[in-house]
Amino acid sequence: VLVEVVRSKNWALETFEKYPQVLCNVMVGKKSDLSDQPYAMVIDDYRQKLGDGRLVVRYSGTEKLLRVMTEAASYDLAQM
């Protein structure tokens, strides 16, 4: 983002489209590999549903939490 701000001289960040963002933390007992099935399939399905949105799924580095962050054109879509 910083490279684009400097390149475009957009210091006020006026031209960046803002998307609603939702963050959900889920307590887990075990940090399973998210690239294994069925986790990878579920994550991929939600990425496709978001379309131009963004989905980040990762484990906390310090807590037994799964962090799920979505961004989408509408809040309802991000909250799905």
All heavy atoms as an XYZ file, in Angstrom:
640
protein
N       0.831     -1.187      0.000
C       0.000      0.000      0.000
C       0.873      1.246      0.000
O       0.601      2.203     -0.720
C      -0.960      0.008      1.216
C      -1.695      1.326      1.323
C      -1.945     -1.131      1.136
N       1.937      1.217      0.791
C       2.804      2.387      0.871
C       3.422      2.728     -0.482
O       3.504      3.907     -0.850
C       3.895      2.169      1.919
C       4.815      3.352      2.183
C       4.023      4.584      2.594
C       5.828      2.990      3.250
N       3.823      1.728     -1.236
C       4.395      1.965     -2.566
C       3.380      2.667     -3.455
O       3.710      3.624     -4.155
C       4.858      0.631     -3.200
C       5.222      0.814     -4.656
C       6.028      0.045     -2.434
N       2.120      2.222     -3.415
C       1.077      2.838     -4.234
C       0.773      4.259     -3.774
O       0.527      5.146     -4.592
C      -0.191      1.986     -4.216
C      -1.310      2.531     -5.072
C      -0.947      2.639     -6.553
O      -0.033      1.944     -7.019
O      -1.604      3.439     -7.247
N       0.792      4.513     -2.477
C       0.575      5.867     -1.954
C       1.652      6.806     -2.477
O       1.365      7.908     -2.954
C       0.549      5.865     -0.405
C       0.618      7.278      0.149
C      -0.698      5.164      0.102
N       2.896      6.378     -2.422
C       4.003      7.212     -2.897
C       3.909      7.402     -4.408
O       4.051      8.511     -4.918
C       5.365      6.585     -2.501
C       6.511      7.329     -3.157
C       5.522      6.583     -0.987
N       3.656      6.305     -5.143
C       3.584      6.384     -6.600
C       2.485      7.335     -7.060
O       2.678      8.153     -7.948
C       3.316      4.997     -7.189
C       3.373      4.979     -8.724
C       2.777      3.705     -9.308
N       1.344      3.593     -9.104
C       0.403      4.304     -9.758
N       0.749      5.208    -10.637
N      -0.874      4.122     -9.502
N       1.310      7.269     -6.432
C       0.167      8.074     -6.853
C       0.085      9.432     -6.156
O      -0.779     10.233     -6.474
C      -1.131      7.306     -6.598
O      -1.322      7.124     -5.203
N       0.991      9.663     -5.193
C       0.961     10.905     -4.386
C      -0.405     11.077     -3.727
O      -0.928     12.175     -3.585
C       1.331     12.112     -5.230
C       2.755     12.067     -5.750
C       3.069     13.300     -6.558
C       4.478     13.421     -7.000
N       5.176     12.392     -7.603
N      -0.978      9.989     -3.307
C      -2.302      9.954     -2.698
C      -2.144      9.936     -1.169
O      -2.519      8.977     -0.510
C      -3.042      8.704     -3.201
C      -4.448      8.606     -2.670
O      -5.019      9.575     -2.191
N      -5.015      7.426     -2.741
N      -1.578     10.962     -0.613
C      -1.230     10.998      0.807
C      -2.444     10.903      1.722
O      -2.346     10.396      2.833
C      -0.422     12.254      1.124
C       0.792     12.355      0.263
C       1.019     13.264     -0.737
C       1.943     11.501      0.275
N       2.225     13.029     -1.348
C       2.820     11.947     -0.733
C       2.312     10.385      1.024
C       4.037     11.341     -1.000
C       3.530      9.785      0.759
C       4.374     10.257     -0.233
N      -3.589     11.353      1.288
C      -4.798     11.309      2.118
C      -5.579     10.005      1.927
O      -6.620      9.820      2.540
C      -5.698     12.501      1.802
N      -5.069      9.123      1.077
C      -5.716      7.836      0.807
C      -7.157      8.009      0.315
O      -8.045      7.232      0.645
C      -5.680      6.924      2.040
C      -4.311      6.639      2.626
C      -4.442      5.807      3.884
C      -3.418      5.945      1.625
N      -7.373      9.032     -0.502
C      -8.720      9.363     -0.945
C      -9.246      8.441     -2.042
O     -10.442      8.267     -2.175
C      -8.761     10.806     -1.453
C      -8.451     11.800     -0.363
C      -8.007     13.136     -0.906
O      -7.657     13.230     -2.092
O      -7.995     14.093     -0.113
N      -8.371      7.882     -2.846
C      -8.848      7.115     -3.998
C      -8.922      5.620     -3.751
O      -9.316      4.873     -4.628
C      -7.942      7.364     -5.221
O      -6.619      6.951     -4.902
C      -7.956      8.815     -5.619
N      -8.552      5.172     -2.574
C      -8.645      3.753     -2.277
C     -10.083      3.412     -1.906
O     -10.686      4.060     -1.060
C      -7.720      3.355     -1.124
C      -6.272      3.393     -1.496
C      -5.466      4.436     -1.062
C      -5.711      2.394     -2.283
C      -4.134      4.476     -1.396
C      -4.381      2.433     -2.629
C      -3.587      3.478     -2.190
N     -10.620      2.391     -2.565
C     -11.972      1.952     -2.249
C     -11.965      1.234     -0.905
O     -11.152      0.347     -0.669
C     -12.479      1.006     -3.335
C     -13.914      0.660     -3.201
C     -14.418     -0.156     -4.385
O     -13.728     -0.217     -5.409
O     -15.507     -0.725     -4.256
N     -12.857      1.640     -0.023
C     -12.919      1.047      1.309
C     -13.961     -0.062      1.332
O     -15.072      0.112      0.855
C     -13.244      2.118      2.337
C     -12.126      3.132      2.482
C     -12.508      4.256      3.413
C     -11.403      5.241      3.608
N     -10.985      5.981      2.461
N     -13.578     -1.192      1.871
C     -14.463     -2.340      1.992
C     -14.737     -2.597      3.471
O     -13.829     -2.487      4.290
C     -13.798     -3.586      1.412
C     -13.907     -3.746     -0.083
C     -13.948     -2.664     -0.946
C     -13.962     -5.017     -0.631
C     -14.037     -2.835     -2.308
C     -14.054     -5.200     -2.005
C     -14.092     -4.100     -2.837
O     -14.186     -4.272     -4.179
N     -15.985     -2.964      3.822
C     -16.261     -3.352      5.205
C     -15.423     -4.579      5.571
O     -15.197     -5.464      4.746
C     -17.746     -3.700      5.189
C     -18.304     -3.026      3.985
C     -17.192     -2.981      2.995
N     -14.974     -4.608      6.804
C     -14.115     -5.687      7.279
C     -14.723     -6.313      8.528
O     -15.202     -5.601      9.406
C     -12.734     -5.118      7.597
C     -11.694     -6.151      7.923
C     -10.345     -5.514      8.189
O     -10.105     -5.089      9.309
N      -9.511     -5.442      7.173
N     -14.699     -7.632      8.594
C     -15.208     -8.370      9.746
C     -14.113     -9.296     10.235
O     -13.494    -10.009      9.442
C     -16.475     -9.185      9.378
C     -16.937    -10.027     10.549
C     -17.593     -8.262      8.912
N     -13.865     -9.293     11.537
C     -12.868    -10.167     12.142
C     -13.551    -11.053     13.163
O     -14.330    -10.584     13.993
C     -11.770     -9.348     12.832
C     -10.718    -10.142     13.600
C      -9.915    -11.023     12.660
C      -9.803     -9.205     14.359
N     -13.260    -12.341     13.091
C     -13.839    -13.311     14.020
C     -12.707    -14.166     14.575
O     -11.890    -14.684     13.819
C     -14.860    -14.174     13.285
S     -15.612    -15.433     14.329
N     -12.636    -14.294     15.886
C     -11.653    -15.148     16.544
C     -12.376    -16.356     17.112
O     -13.355    -16.216     17.827
C     -10.942    -14.401     17.673
C     -10.089    -13.273     17.147
O      -9.380    -13.425     16.175
N     -10.180    -12.120     17.788
N     -11.873    -17.554     16.786
C     -12.495    -18.798     17.221
C     -11.485    -19.572     18.061
O     -10.373    -19.847     17.594
C     -12.928    -19.654     16.005
C     -13.582    -20.943     16.455
C     -13.836    -18.861     15.090
N     -11.863    -19.906     19.289
C     -10.965    -20.705     20.133
C     -10.866    -22.121     19.562
O     -11.869    -22.683     19.123
C     -11.481    -20.757     21.565
C     -11.396    -19.406     22.255
S     -11.449    -19.538     24.037
C      -9.890    -20.305     24.371
N      -9.652    -22.656     19.542
C      -9.416    -24.011     19.044
C      -8.617    -24.800     20.072
O      -7.844    -24.236     20.840
C      -8.659    -24.001     17.694
C      -9.495    -23.362     16.607
C      -7.320    -23.306     17.808
N      -8.815    -26.097     20.085
C      -8.053    -26.964     20.968
C      -6.746    -27.392     20.326
O      -5.737    -27.595     20.986
N      -6.773    -27.523     18.992
C      -5.611    -27.991     18.237
C      -5.496    -27.171     16.964
O      -6.498    -26.886     16.305
C      -5.803    -29.464     17.889
C      -4.712    -30.062     17.064
C      -5.042    -31.510     16.699
C      -4.041    -32.025     15.691
N      -4.463    -33.304     15.128
N      -4.293    -26.785     16.611
C      -4.058    -26.011     15.391
C      -3.768    -26.977     14.242
O      -2.625    -27.319     13.962
C      -2.906    -25.028     15.591
C      -3.211    -23.960     16.624
C      -2.073    -22.992     16.775
C      -2.378    -21.923     17.786
N      -1.279    -20.951     17.935
N      -4.837    -27.417     13.572
C      -4.715    -28.324     12.435
C      -4.190    -27.573     11.224
O      -4.362    -26.355     11.104
C      -6.075    -28.940     12.101
O      -6.574    -29.656     13.203
N      -3.583    -28.284     10.304
C      -3.054    -27.687      9.079
C      -4.221    -27.242      8.200
O      -5.032    -28.058      7.758
C      -2.186    -28.708      8.342
C      -1.441    -28.105      7.166
O      -1.813    -27.007      6.700
O      -0.477    -28.750      6.708
N      -4.312    -25.952      7.925
C      -5.435    -25.400      7.169
C      -5.363    -25.735      5.684
O      -6.330    -25.525      4.954
C      -5.512    -23.888      7.367
C      -5.782    -23.445      8.807
C      -5.703    -21.932      8.919
C      -7.117    -23.962      9.299
N      -4.236    -26.269      5.225
C      -4.139    -26.681      3.826
C      -4.635    -28.116      3.628
O      -4.749    -28.587      2.510
C      -2.703    -26.544      3.316
O      -1.840    -27.414      4.024
N      -4.948    -28.810      4.727
C      -5.514    -30.163      4.655
C      -7.021    -30.082      4.464
O      -7.657    -29.076      4.787
C      -5.220    -30.954      5.940
C      -3.763    -31.357      6.072
O      -3.021    -31.272      5.063
O      -3.359    -31.743      7.188
N      -7.597    -31.156      3.955
C      -9.049    -31.254      3.813
C      -9.645    -31.633      5.160
O      -9.005    -32.312      5.933
C      -9.413    -32.291      2.745
C      -8.943    -31.925      1.362
C      -9.477    -30.594      0.865
O     -10.551    -30.132      1.238
N      -8.697    -29.946      0.032
N     -10.812    -31.185      5.513
C     -11.761    -30.405      4.713
C     -11.552    -28.900      4.835
O     -12.257    -28.126      4.201
C     -13.113    -30.806      5.299
C     -12.818    -30.999      6.759
C     -11.415    -31.614      6.792
N     -10.563    -28.468      5.634
C     -10.363    -27.035      5.889
C     -10.104    -26.254      4.607
O     -10.695    -25.195      4.379
C      -9.225    -26.813      6.882
C      -9.314    -27.699      8.089
C      -8.409    -28.741      8.289
C     -10.332    -27.536      9.016
C      -8.504    -29.579      9.391
C     -10.445    -28.376     10.122
C      -9.521    -29.393     10.298
O      -9.634    -30.226     11.378
N      -9.208    -26.760      3.761
C      -8.857    -26.064      2.528
C     -10.071    -25.891      1.624
O     -10.243    -24.831      1.006
C      -7.741    -26.810      1.801
N     -10.927    -26.888      1.559
C     -12.122    -26.815      0.724
C     -13.094    -25.756      1.247
O     -13.634    -24.956      0.471
C     -12.822    -28.174      0.670
C     -14.031    -28.195     -0.244
S     -14.826    -29.807     -0.309
C     -15.432    -29.966      1.365
N     -13.289    -25.702      2.551
C     -14.200    -24.717      3.145
C     -13.667    -23.302      2.918
O     -14.415    -22.392      2.526
C     -14.394    -24.997      4.651
C     -15.151    -23.869      5.323
C     -15.105    -26.323      4.862
N     -12.380    -23.105      3.133
C     -11.761    -21.786      2.927
C     -11.896    -21.361      1.470
O     -12.269    -20.225      1.166
C     -10.297    -21.802      3.391
C     -10.238    -21.957      4.914
C      -9.562    -20.548      2.928
C      -8.856    -22.269      5.456
N     -11.618    -22.270      0.541
C     -11.725    -21.962     -0.886
C     -13.159    -21.627     -1.281
O     -13.396    -20.696     -2.055
C     -11.201    -23.126     -1.720
C     -11.106    -22.775     -3.186
O     -10.498    -21.729     -3.511
O     -11.654    -23.536     -4.024
N     -14.139    -22.365     -0.746
C     -15.550    -22.080     -1.034
C     -15.933    -20.667     -0.612
O     -16.601    -19.943     -1.345
C     -16.473    -23.082     -0.328
C     -16.468    -24.456     -0.976
O     -15.944    -24.595     -2.109
O     -16.980    -25.407     -0.345
N     -15.498    -20.251      0.574
C     -15.819    -18.895      1.045
C     -15.095    -17.830      0.240
O     -15.642    -16.763     -0.019
C     -15.544    -18.749      2.534
C     -16.707    -19.219      3.358
C     -16.764    -20.524      3.850
C     -17.790    -18.398      3.600
C     -17.849    -20.976      4.574
C     -18.884    -18.831      4.322
C     -18.911    -20.122      4.804
O     -20.003    -20.561      5.509
N     -13.872    -18.101     -0.185
C     -13.158    -17.143     -1.044
C     -13.930    -16.916     -2.331
O     -14.045    -15.790     -2.805
C     -11.751    -17.645     -1.352
C     -10.773    -17.348     -0.280
C      -9.328    -17.362     -0.776
N      -8.483    -16.950      0.323
C      -7.711    -17.769      1.020
N      -7.637    -19.039      0.717
N      -6.994    -17.301      2.018
N     -14.456    -17.979     -2.911
C     -15.232    -17.858     -4.146
C     -16.521    -17.081     -3.909
O     -16.921    -16.271     -4.743
C     -15.524    -19.236     -4.717
C     -14.290    -19.913     -5.276
C     -14.573    -21.296     -5.824
O     -15.719    -21.641     -6.110
N     -13.539    -22.095     -5.966
N     -17.175    -17.288     -2.775
C     -18.414    -16.566     -2.460
C     -18.170    -15.070     -2.291
O     -19.038    -14.257     -2.588
C     -19.056    -17.130     -1.198
C     -19.661    -18.499     -1.388
C     -20.228    -19.032     -0.087
C     -20.721    -20.455     -0.262
N     -21.196    -21.050      0.985
N     -16.977    -14.713     -1.808
C     -16.662    -13.295     -1.598
C     -16.397    -12.563     -2.903
O     -16.457    -11.337     -2.944
C     -15.444    -13.150     -0.687
C     -15.694    -13.405      0.786
C     -14.384    -13.384      1.552
C     -16.665    -12.400      1.369
N     -16.111    -13.269     -3.974
C     -15.855    -12.619     -5.258
C     -14.626    -11.739     -5.192
O     -13.514    -12.220     -5.019
N     -14.825    -10.425     -5.295
C     -13.706     -9.472     -5.250
C     -13.224     -9.196     -3.831
O     -12.297     -8.418     -3.642
C     -14.114     -8.138     -5.892
C     -14.289     -8.259     -7.392
O     -13.738     -9.213     -7.974
O     -14.973     -7.408     -7.982
N     -13.869     -9.810     -2.865
C     -13.493     -9.594     -1.470
C     -12.218    -10.334     -1.111
O     -11.540    -10.911     -1.961
N     -11.899    -10.314      0.166
C     -10.673    -10.942      0.645
C     -10.985    -11.753      1.893
O     -11.787    -11.338      2.735
C      -9.645     -9.853      0.968
C      -8.292    -10.380      1.363
C      -7.260     -9.276      1.342
N      -7.453     -8.335      2.411
C      -6.501     -7.960      3.262
N      -5.281     -8.434      3.143
N      -6.758     -7.089      4.204
N     -10.342    -12.893      2.013
C     -10.497    -13.768      3.167
C      -9.107    -14.140      3.660
O      -8.277    -14.614      2.890
C     -11.273    -15.029      2.795
C     -11.376    -16.122      3.854
C     -12.217    -15.649      5.036
C     -11.971    -17.381      3.253
N      -8.857    -13.901      4.936
C      -7.591    -14.284      5.556
C      -7.929    -15.194      6.732
O      -8.674    -14.804      7.622
C      -6.785    -13.050      6.046
C      -5.507    -13.484      6.722
C      -6.500    -12.106      4.898
N      -7.392    -16.408      6.698
C      -7.616    -17.380      7.763
C      -6.246    -17.797      8.275
O      -5.412    -18.278      7.506
C      -8.390    -18.619      7.254
C      -8.628    -19.596      8.388
C      -9.709    -18.204      6.614
N      -6.008    -17.583      9.564
C      -4.706    -17.928     10.135
C      -4.855    -18.172     11.625
O      -5.814    -17.724     12.251
C      -3.683    -16.829      9.890
C      -4.003    -15.550     10.660
C      -2.921    -14.509     10.508
N      -3.127    -13.367     11.378
C      -2.750    -13.290     12.641
N      -2.136    -14.301     13.218
N      -2.968    -12.216     13.357
N      -3.887    -18.867     12.165
C      -3.859    -19.087     13.604
C      -3.096    -17.956     14.278
O      -2.151    -17.397     13.709
C      -3.163    -20.412     13.941
C      -3.970    -21.621     13.575
C      -3.579    -22.459     12.542
C      -5.129    -21.935     14.278
C      -4.324    -23.579     12.208
C      -5.881    -23.055     13.949
C      -5.470    -23.867     12.915
O      -6.209    -24.973     12.587
N      -3.502    -17.635     15.484
C      -2.758    -16.699     16.311
C      -1.405    -17.335     16.621
O      -1.300    -18.539     16.821
C      -3.520    -16.435     17.610
O      -2.687    -15.777     18.542
N      -0.388    -16.523     16.697
C       0.928    -17.036     17.040
C       1.118    -17.251     18.527
O       2.024    -17.958     18.948
N       0.255    -16.646     19.344
C       0.450    -16.702     20.795
C      -0.714    -17.319     21.566
O      -0.567    -17.627     22.739
C       0.697    -15.292     21.353
O      -0.423    -14.461     21.011
C       1.980    -14.704     20.783
N      -1.864    -17.452     20.904
C      -3.050    -17.974     21.590
C      -3.639    -19.129     20.787
O      -3.340    -19.287     19.610
C      -4.110    -16.876     21.732
C      -3.643    -15.657     22.497
C      -4.675    -14.568     22.465
O      -5.529    -14.569     23.373
O      -4.651    -13.752     21.537
N      -4.495    -19.901     21.419
C      -5.182    -20.983     20.722
C      -6.429    -20.419     20.051
O      -7.563    -20.695     20.449
C      -5.529    -22.115     21.686
C      -4.322    -22.884     22.148
C      -4.718    -24.097     22.932
C      -3.486    -24.923     23.235
N      -3.811    -26.185     23.876
N      -6.191    -19.588     19.051
C      -7.262    -18.930     18.313
C      -7.057    -19.098     16.818
O      -5.926    -19.035     16.325
C      -7.289    -17.425     18.609
C      -7.707    -16.969     19.989
C      -7.536    -15.461     20.108
C      -9.145    -17.355     20.266
N      -8.163    -19.275     16.114
C      -8.180    -19.206     14.663
C      -8.752    -17.842     14.322
O      -9.854    -17.494     14.763
C      -9.060    -20.318     14.077
C      -9.214    -20.303     12.564
C      -7.887    -20.648     11.889
C     -10.304    -21.273     12.130
N      -8.025    -17.065     13.567
C      -8.473    -15.712     13.203
C      -8.989    -15.737     11.762
O      -8.290    -16.190     10.865
C      -7.332    -14.725     13.343
C      -6.785    -14.666     14.765
C      -5.798    -13.530     14.921
N      -5.103    -13.567     16.189
C      -5.575    -13.125     17.344
N      -6.788    -12.628     17.397
N      -4.851    -13.186     18.438
N     -10.205    -15.244     11.584
C     -10.827    -15.202     10.267
C     -11.203    -13.753      9.995
O     -11.969    -13.150     10.741
C     -12.093    -16.095     10.202
C     -12.716    -16.037      8.819
C     -11.756    -17.528     10.602
N     -10.631    -13.185      8.923
C     -10.921    -11.803      8.551
C     -11.469    -11.796      7.136
O     -10.910    -12.421      6.239
C      -9.649    -10.955      8.620
C      -9.880     -9.460      8.432
S     -10.036     -8.867      6.737
C      -8.502     -9.354      6.013
N     -12.598    -11.110      6.944
C     -13.171    -10.972      5.613
C     -13.334     -9.501      5.275
O     -13.591     -8.667      6.144
C     -14.550    -11.661      5.505
O     -15.437    -11.093      6.470
C     -14.448    -13.155      5.714
N     -13.166     -9.205      4.004
C     -13.465     -7.890      3.449
C     -14.300     -8.126      2.206
O     -13.998     -9.025      1.419
C     -12.196     -7.147      3.041
C     -11.332     -6.712      4.176
C     -10.053     -6.059      3.714
O      -9.602     -6.314      2.577
O      -9.498     -5.285      4.495
N     -15.341     -7.340      2.028
C     -16.203     -7.503      0.854
C     -16.850     -6.170      0.521
O     -16.803     -5.213      1.313
C     -17.262     -8.553      1.115
N     -17.458     -6.103     -0.649
C     -18.085     -4.872     -1.112
C     -19.204     -4.419     -0.180
O     -19.472     -3.230     -0.064
C     -18.599     -5.053     -2.527
N     -19.873     -5.369      0.493
C     -20.933     -4.992      1.424
C     -20.667     -5.647      2.780
O     -20.027     -6.703      2.853
C     -22.304     -5.438      0.904
O     -22.432     -6.845      1.000
N     -21.197     -5.046      3.818
C     -21.021     -5.600      5.160
C     -21.699     -6.956      5.281
O     -21.160     -7.875      5.899
C     -21.570     -4.622      6.211
C     -21.388     -5.114      7.621
C     -20.152     -5.035      8.243
C     -22.447     -5.691      8.319
C     -19.966     -5.505      9.527
C     -22.269     -6.160      9.608
C     -21.035     -6.052     10.209
O     -20.847     -6.530     11.478
N     -22.893     -7.103      4.669
C     -23.610     -8.380      4.736
C     -22.790     -9.499      4.112
O     -22.732    -10.610      4.650
C     -24.966     -8.275      4.023
C     -25.953     -7.431      4.804
O     -25.765     -7.276      6.032
O     -26.914     -6.937      4.189
N     -22.150     -9.238      2.996
C     -21.321    -10.251      2.346
C     -20.080    -10.569      3.188
O     -19.703    -11.723      3.331
C     -20.912     -9.781      0.955
C     -20.219    -10.788      0.052
C     -21.070    -12.032     -0.127
C     -19.922    -10.158     -1.282
N     -19.470     -9.552      3.777
C     -18.284     -9.762      4.621
C     -18.636    -10.549      5.871
O     -17.819    -11.301      6.387
C     -17.663     -8.427      4.992
N     -19.844    -10.407      6.352
C     -20.263    -11.044      7.593
C     -20.718    -12.496      7.383
O     -20.849    -13.236      8.342
C     -21.397    -10.237      8.214
C     -21.649    -10.559      9.652
C     -22.655     -9.606     10.253
O     -23.423     -8.980      9.561
N     -22.624     -9.492     11.556
N     -20.878    -12.937      6.175
C     -21.413    -14.266      5.880
C     -20.659    -15.399      6.504
O     -19.645    -15.609      6.827
C     -21.534    -14.387      4.374
C     -20.993    -15.620      3.754
S     -21.354    -15.633      2.023
C     -19.729    -15.333      1.439
